[in-house]
């Protein structure tokens, strides 16, 4: 396919507000469908021991700690920018290079983990090496999925981005249910479902973007590219760190059966954030496109208000109906503790959701001054949370220590929101 024909592919709707609500509505709908399908996986908590469910939650967070959000946003930004400027050959080269290097880095990391698998299995209380190998496969799929999902997001192919989300949820649910009910495979079968789901999403992205990555690649100047990629990676990486790492830290302190309520509360609460993320996901490439063409856009206000209203309504609804939902999905043994953790977990997600919108806007406009404070904030959280857990573990009831961990998460997310507000509205205007 020629560069002229590629450039002619429609990626931007000329009725921006109508397109925005239609596209974000579709992504929300697909997210809800995928969420319902994925929730089917957690019904299996009644079919397996608490320790197995805790291991599944921890392995899931291992895959979630892969910098998927930075990878996706880097390729979304580069794709949107390349489509505006006509640098399609360079985009093809960037996609191929990212595809190759994610595999190389994964292979190196997988070899190291396999070499040191014994202490990892002992520290995380895993039933054996098999679940570690399946998790490594999930990690690879979780590296490829955001790369190609970012390309679809950047070209504003939200229709197939939504179907990728649904395919992910369907693969997770059907494979996990089959493996657990048919073979009693526990956490391993549930993680295998994640592998199939993520793989299906990655395949959709690879197929739908084939016209871009199969185009003749061209050389590109690495220095300007790095000046864009590094801030995007660090900024969105800090957001993802605050979003995902608490479960892994907690797993080092609490036994498998004690972790089950924490994993259950996190499942419901993170679903709240995934519900409102489509607003920022649709906004990001549109802001990149407008910035590249020196056009004005008022999407930030719409997205910020929509995210805030939806997040507050969903949090209130979760606090009201959450106890009933927990009773339906999870075992009676940890319903009361899960219910106690829900308000703190869901509340911690609200400032993160709002901060994420502002960070998306800043990153899309190339305003990277917020990145160093965000990295410092993430590092501070990474040191403070384990220190707090070590200080209070064994000196207070487990559920109280978990509540303190979530209060700490909420506090750091509030700081993130304050930083985003400052750099969005109160910083003196200057060149990015």
C-alpha positions as CSV (number, residue, x, y, z in Angstrom):
1,X,0.0,0.0,0.0
2,X,1.4,3.4,-1.0
3,X,2.1,6.2,1.4
4,X,-0.5,8.3,-0.3
5,X,-3.2,5.7,0.2
6,X,-2.1,5.2,3.8
7,X,-2.3,8.9,4.4
8,X,-5.8,8.9,3.0
9,X,-7.1,6.5,5.6
10,X,-9.7,8.4,7.6
11,X,-8.6,8.6,11.3
12,X,-10.3,11.8,12.5
13,X,-14.0,12.6,12.6
14,X,-14.8,16.1,11.5
15,X,-17.6,16.4,14.1
16,X,-15.2,16.1,17.1
17,X,-17.7,16.2,20.0
18,X,-20.1,13.8,18.4
19,X,-17.2,11.5,17.5
20,X,-15.8,11.8,21.0
21,X,-19.0,10.8,22.8
22,X,-19.7,8.0,20.3
23,X,-16.2,6.6,20.5
24,X,-15.8,6.9,24.3
25,X,-19.3,5.4,24.7
26,X,-18.3,2.4,22.7
27,X,-15.1,1.9,24.6
28,X,-17.0,2.2,27.9
29,X,-19.6,-0.4,26.6
30,X,-16.8,-2.8,25.5
31,X,-15.1,-2.3,28.9
32,X,-18.3,-3.1,30.7
33,X,-18.8,-6.3,28.6
34,X,-15.2,-7.3,29.1
35,X,-15.5,-6.5,32.8
36,X,-18.6,-8.7,33.2
37,X,-16.8,-11.5,31.3
38,X,-13.7,-11.1,33.5
39,X,-15.8,-11.1,36.6
40,X,-16.8,-14.6,35.7
41,X,-13.2,-15.6,36.4
42,X,-13.6,-14.4,40.0
43,X,-16.7,-16.6,40.6
44,X,-14.1,-19.4,40.5
45,X,-12.9,-18.1,43.9
46,X,-15.7,-20.3,45.3
47,X,-14.2,-23.3,43.6
48,X,-10.6,-23.1,44.6
49,X,-8.8,-22.6,48.0
50,X,-8.2,-19.0,49.2
51,X,-4.5,-19.4,48.8
52,X,-4.9,-20.3,45.1
53,X,-7.1,-17.3,44.5
54,X,-4.5,-15.1,46.3
55,X,-1.7,-16.5,44.0
56,X,-3.9,-15.8,41.0
57,X,-4.3,-12.2,42.1
58,X,-0.6,-11.8,42.6
59,X,0.3,-13.3,39.3
60,X,-2.2,-11.0,37.6
61,X,-0.6,-8.0,39.3
62,X,2.8,-9.2,38.1
63,X,1.5,-8.9,34.5
64,X,-0.1,-5.6,35.3
65,X,3.2,-4.2,36.6
66,X,4.6,-4.6,33.0
67,X,4.7,-1.0,31.7
68,X,1.7,-1.5,29.5
69,X,0.3,1.9,29.9
70,X,3.6,3.7,29.0
71,X,4.0,1.4,26.0
72,X,0.5,2.0,24.7
73,X,0.7,5.7,25.2
74,X,4.1,6.0,23.4
75,X,2.8,4.2,20.4
76,X,-0.5,6.0,20.5
77,X,1.4,9.3,20.5
78,X,3.8,8.3,17.8
79,X,1.0,6.9,15.6
80,X,-1.2,10.0,15.9
81,X,1.7,12.3,15.2
82,X,3.0,10.3,12.3
83,X,-0.4,10.2,10.6
84,X,-0.5,14.0,10.8
85,X,3.0,14.6,9.6
86,X,3.1,11.8,7.0
87,X,6.1,9.9,8.6
88,X,4.5,6.5,7.9
89,X,7.8,4.8,6.9
90,X,9.4,5.9,10.2
91,X,6.3,4.7,12.1
92,X,6.7,1.3,10.5
93,X,10.3,1.1,11.6
94,X,9.3,2.1,15.2
95,X,6.6,-0.6,15.4
96,X,9.0,-3.3,14.1
97,X,11.8,-2.1,16.4
98,X,9.5,-2.1,19.5
99,X,8.1,-5.5,18.6
100,X,11.6,-7.0,18.3
101,X,13.0,-5.4,21.5
102,X,10.1,-6.3,23.7
103,X,10.7,-9.9,22.7
104,X,14.4,-9.7,23.4
105,X,14.0,-8.0,26.8
106,X,11.3,-10.5,27.7
107,X,13.5,-13.5,26.7
108,X,16.4,-12.1,28.9
109,X,14.1,-11.5,31.9
110,X,12.5,-14.9,31.4
111,X,15.9,-16.7,31.4
112,X,16.9,-14.9,34.6
113,X,13.6,-15.7,36.4
114,X,13.8,-19.4,35.4
115,X,17.4,-19.5,36.7
116,X,16.3,-18.0,40.1
117,X,12.8,-19.7,40.2
118,X,13.4,-21.6,43.5
119,X,13.6,-18.5,45.7
120,X,10.8,-16.8,43.8
121,X,8.5,-19.8,44.4
122,X,9.4,-19.9,48.0
123,X,9.0,-16.2,48.6
124,X,5.6,-15.9,46.8
125,X,4.4,-19.3,48.2
126,X,3.7,-20.6,44.7
127,X,2.6,-24.3,44.3
128,X,5.3,-25.0,41.7
129,X,7.2,-23.7,38.7
130,X,4.3,-24.3,36.2
131,X,2.4,-21.2,37.2
132,X,5.6,-19.2,36.9
133,X,6.0,-20.4,33.3
134,X,2.4,-19.6,32.4
135,X,2.8,-16.1,34.0
136,X,5.9,-15.5,31.8
137,X,3.7,-16.2,28.7
138,X,1.1,-13.7,30.0
139,X,3.9,-11.2,30.5
140,X,5.0,-11.5,26.8
141,X,1.4,-11.1,25.6
142,X,1.1,-8.1,28.0
143,X,4.1,-6.5,26.2
144,X,2.8,-7.0,22.7
145,X,-0.9,-6.1,23.4
146,X,-0.3,-2.5,24.5
147,X,2.2,-1.9,21.6
148,X,-0.4,-2.7,19.0
149,X,-3.3,-1.4,21.0
150,X,-1.4,1.9,21.1
151,X,-1.2,1.9,17.3
152,X,-5.0,1.4,17.1
153,X,-5.6,4.1,19.6
154,X,-3.2,6.5,17.8
155,X,-5.0,6.0,14.5
156,X,-8.4,6.3,16.4
157,X,-9.5,2.9,15.4
158,X,-11.6,2.7,18.5
159,X,-14.1,0.2,17.1
160,X,-11.5,-2.6,17.0
161,X,-9.8,-1.4,20.1
162,X,-13.1,-2.1,21.9
163,X,-13.4,-5.5,20.3
164,X,-9.9,-6.3,21.5
165,X,-11.0,-5.5,25.0
166,X,-14.0,-7.8,24.7
167,X,-11.8,-10.6,23.2
168,X,-9.5,-10.2,26.2
169,X,-12.3,-10.6,28.6
170,X,-13.9,-13.5,26.8
171,X,-10.6,-15.4,26.5
172,X,-9.9,-14.9,30.2
173,X,-13.3,-16.1,31.3
174,X,-13.9,-19.1,29.1
175,X,-10.5,-20.6,29.3
176,X,-10.2,-20.1,33.1
177,X,-13.7,-21.5,33.7
178,X,-12.9,-24.5,31.5
179,X,-9.5,-25.2,33.1
180,X,-10.7,-25.0,36.6
181,X,-14.0,-26.9,36.3
182,X,-12.7,-29.5,33.9
183,X,-9.2,-30.1,35.2
184,X,-9.2,-28.5,38.7
185,X,-6.1,-26.5,37.6
186,X,-6.7,-23.6,40.1
187,X,-4.6,-20.5,39.8
188,X,-2.6,-21.9,36.8
189,X,-5.7,-22.4,34.7
190,X,-6.9,-18.9,35.6
191,X,-3.6,-17.3,34.6
192,X,-3.7,-19.4,31.4
193,X,-7.0,-17.6,30.6
194,X,-5.2,-14.3,30.9
195,X,-2.6,-15.6,28.4
196,X,-5.3,-16.4,25.9
197,X,-7.2,-13.2,26.5
198,X,-4.2,-11.0,26.1
199,X,-3.0,-13.0,23.1
200,X,-6.4,-12.5,21.4
201,X,-6.2,-8.8,22.0
202,X,-2.6,-8.6,20.7
203,X,-3.6,-10.6,17.5
204,X,-6.4,-8.2,16.8
205,X,-4.0,-5.2,17.1
206,X,-1.4,-6.9,14.9
207,X,-3.9,-7.7,12.2
208,X,-5.6,-4.3,12.2
209,X,-2.3,-2.4,12.1
210,X,-0.7,-4.6,9.4
211,X,-0.9,-1.8,6.8
212,X,1.3,0.3,9.0
213,X,4.0,-2.1,10.2
214,X,4.2,-3.9,6.8
215,X,4.9,-0.5,5.1
216,X,8.5,0.0,3.9
217,X,10.4,1.1,7.0
218,X,12.5,4.2,7.0
219,X,15.3,5.4,9.3
220,X,14.4,7.9,11.9
221,X,16.4,10.2,14.1
222,X,16.7,8.6,17.5
223,X,17.5,11.7,19.6
224,X,14.3,13.6,19.1
225,X,12.3,10.4,19.4
226,X,14.0,9.6,22.8
227,X,13.2,13.2,24.0
228,X,9.5,12.3,23.5
229,X,9.5,8.7,24.5
230,X,11.4,8.9,27.8
231,X,9.1,11.4,29.4
232,X,6.0,9.5,28.2
233,X,7.5,6.3,29.6
234,X,8.4,7.7,33.0
235,X,5.2,9.8,33.4
236,X,2.7,7.0,32.5
237,X,4.9,4.5,34.3
238,X,4.6,6.5,37.5
239,X,0.8,6.4,37.1
240,X,0.8,2.6,36.5
241,X,3.1,2.1,39.5
242,X,0.6,3.8,41.8
243,X,-2.2,1.8,40.2
244,X,-0.8,-1.8,40.4
245,X,2.0,-2.4,42.9
246,X,0.2,-2.4,46.2
247,X,-1.0,-6.0,45.8
248,X,2.6,-7.3,45.2
249,X,3.9,-5.5,48.2
250,X,1.1,-6.8,50.4
251,X,1.7,-10.4,49.2
252,X,5.1,-10.3,50.8
253,X,3.5,-9.8,54.2
254,X,0.2,-11.6,54.2
255,X,-0.4,-15.3,53.8
256,X,-2.4,-16.6,50.8
257,X,-5.7,-17.0,52.7
258,X,-5.3,-13.5,54.3
259,X,-4.7,-11.9,51.0
260,X,-7.9,-13.1,49.4
261,X,-10.1,-10.2,50.7
262,X,-7.5,-7.7,49.5
263,X,-7.4,-9.2,46.0
264,X,-11.2,-9.3,45.9
265,X,-11.6,-5.6,47.0
266,X,-8.9,-4.6,44.4
267,X,-10.8,-6.5,41.7
268,X,-14.0,-4.5,42.2
269,X,-12.2,-1.2,42.8
270,X,-9.9,-1.3,39.8
271,X,-12.9,-2.0,37.7
272,X,-14.1,1.5,38.6
273,X,-11.0,3.0,37.1
274,X,-11.1,0.9,34.0
275,X,-14.7,2.1,33.4
276,X,-13.6,5.8,33.2
277,X,-10.3,5.3,31.4
278,X,-11.9,5.3,28.0
279,X,-12.6,9.0,28.2
280,X,-8.9,9.8,28.5
281,X,-8.0,7.1,26.0
282,X,-10.2,8.7,23.3
283,X,-9.0,12.2,24.3
284,X,-5.3,11.5,24.0
285,X,-4.8,10.9,20.3
286,X,-7.2,13.8,19.5
287,X,-5.1,16.2,21.6
288,X,-1.9,14.9,20.0
289,X,-3.5,15.5,16.6
290,X,-4.7,19.0,17.5
291,X,-1.3,19.9,18.9
292,X,0.5,18.7,15.8
293,X,-1.7,20.8,13.7
294,X,-1.6,23.8,16.1
295,X,-5.4,23.5,16.6
296,X,-7.3,24.3,19.8
297,X,-9.3,21.6,21.7
298,X,-11.7,21.9,24.6
299,X,-11.9,18.2,25.3
300,X,-10.0,18.4,28.6
301,X,-12.9,20.1,30.4
302,X,-15.4,17.6,29.1
303,X,-13.3,14.6,30.0
304,X,-12.4,15.9,33.4
305,X,-16.0,16.6,34.4
306,X,-17.2,13.3,32.9
307,X,-14.5,11.3,34.7
308,X,-15.2,13.0,38.0
309,X,-18.9,12.5,37.9
310,X,-18.7,8.9,36.7
311,X,-16.0,8.0,39.3
312,X,-17.9,9.5,42.2
313,X,-21.2,7.8,41.1
314,X,-19.5,4.5,40.6
315,X,-17.7,4.7,43.9
316,X,-20.9,5.4,45.8
317,X,-22.7,2.6,43.9
318,X,-19.8,0.2,44.8
319,X,-20.0,1.1,48.4
320,X,-23.8,0.5,48.4
321,X,-24.1,-2.6,46.3
322,X,-20.5,-3.9,46.8
323,X,-21.3,-6.0,49.9
324,X,-24.1,-7.8,48.0
325,X,-21.8,-8.3,44.9
326,X,-19.0,-9.7,47.2
327,X,-21.4,-12.2,48.7
328,X,-22.5,-13.4,45.3
329,X,-19.0,-13.7,43.8
330,X,-16.7,-14.7,46.7
331,X,-16.7,-17.1,49.6
332,X,-18.4,-16.3,52.8
333,X,-15.1,-16.6,54.7
334,X,-13.8,-13.3,53.5
335,X,-16.9,-11.3,52.7
336,X,-16.8,-9.1,55.8
337,X,-13.1,-8.1,55.4
338,X,-13.6,-7.5,51.6
339,X,-16.6,-5.2,52.4
340,X,-14.5,-3.3,55.0
341,X,-11.8,-2.7,52.4
342,X,-14.0,-1.6,49.5
343,X,-14.6,2.0,50.5
344,X,-10.9,2.7,51.0
345,X,-9.9,1.0,47.8
346,X,-12.5,2.6,45.7
347,X,-11.9,6.0,47.3
348,X,-8.2,5.8,46.5
349,X,-9.1,5.3,42.8
350,X,-11.0,8.6,42.4
351,X,-8.0,11.0,42.6
352,X,-6.0,8.6,40.4
353,X,-8.7,8.6,37.8
354,X,-8.8,12.5,37.7
355,X,-5.0,12.8,37.8
356,X,-4.8,10.4,34.9
357,X,-6.9,12.6,32.8
358,X,-4.8,15.7,33.4
359,X,-1.6,13.7,32.9
360,X,-2.9,12.4,29.6
361,X,-3.6,16.0,28.5
362,X,-0.1,17.2,29.6
363,X,1.7,14.3,27.9
364,X,-0.4,14.7,24.7
365,X,0.6,18.4,24.5
366,X,4.3,17.6,25.1
367,X,4.3,19.3,28.5
368,X,6.7,17.1,30.4
369,X,7.7,19.3,33.4
370,X,5.4,17.2,35.6
371,X,7.4,14.0,34.9
372,X,10.3,14.4,37.4
373,X,7.9,15.2,40.4
374,X,5.7,12.2,39.3
375,X,8.7,9.8,39.3
376,X,9.8,11.1,42.7
377,X,6.3,10.5,44.0
378,X,6.2,7.0,42.7
379,X,9.6,6.3,44.3
380,X,8.5,7.7,47.6
381,X,5.4,5.4,47.5
382,X,7.6,2.5,46.6
383,X,9.7,3.0,49.8
384,X,6.9,4.2,52.1
385,X,4.4,1.4,51.6
386,X,6.7,-1.6,52.5
387,X,8.1,0.5,55.4
388,X,4.6,1.0,56.7
389,X,3.6,-2.6,56.3
390,X,6.8,-3.7,58.1
391,X,6.0,-1.2,60.9
392,X,2.5,-2.3,61.6
393,X,2.4,-6.0,60.4
394,X,1.8,-8.2,63.5
395,X,1.0,-5.2,65.7
396,X,-2.6,-4.7,64.4
397,X,-5.3,-6.8,62.9
398,X,-4.6,-7.7,59.3
399,X,-7.6,-5.9,57.9
400,X,-6.6,-2.7,59.7
401,X,-3.1,-2.9,58.3
402,X,-4.6,-3.3,54.8
403,X,-6.9,-0.3,55.4
404,X,-3.8,1.7,56.3
405,X,-2.1,0.6,53.1
406,X,-5.1,1.8,51.1
407,X,-5.2,5.1,53.0
408,X,-1.6,5.5,52.1
409,X,-2.4,4.8,48.4
410,X,-5.2,7.3,48.5
411,X,-2.9,9.9,50.0
412,X,-0.3,9.5,47.3
413,X,-3.0,9.6,44.6
414,X,-4.2,12.9,46.0
415,X,-0.7,14.2,45.8
416,X,-0.6,13.1,42.1
417,X,-3.8,14.9,41.4
418,X,-2.5,18.1,43.1
419,X,0.6,17.9,41.0
420,X,-1.4,17.4,37.8
421,X,-3.7,20.4,38.7
422,X,-0.7,22.6,39.4
423,X,1.1,21.8,36.1
424,X,-2.2,22.0,34.1
425,X,-3.6,25.2,35.4
426,X,-1.2,27.2,37.5
427,X,2.2,26.8,35.8
428,X,3.3,29.9,33.8
429,X,2.9,29.2,30.1
430,X,6.2,28.4,28.4
431,X,7.4,26.3,25.5
432,X,7.3,22.6,26.1
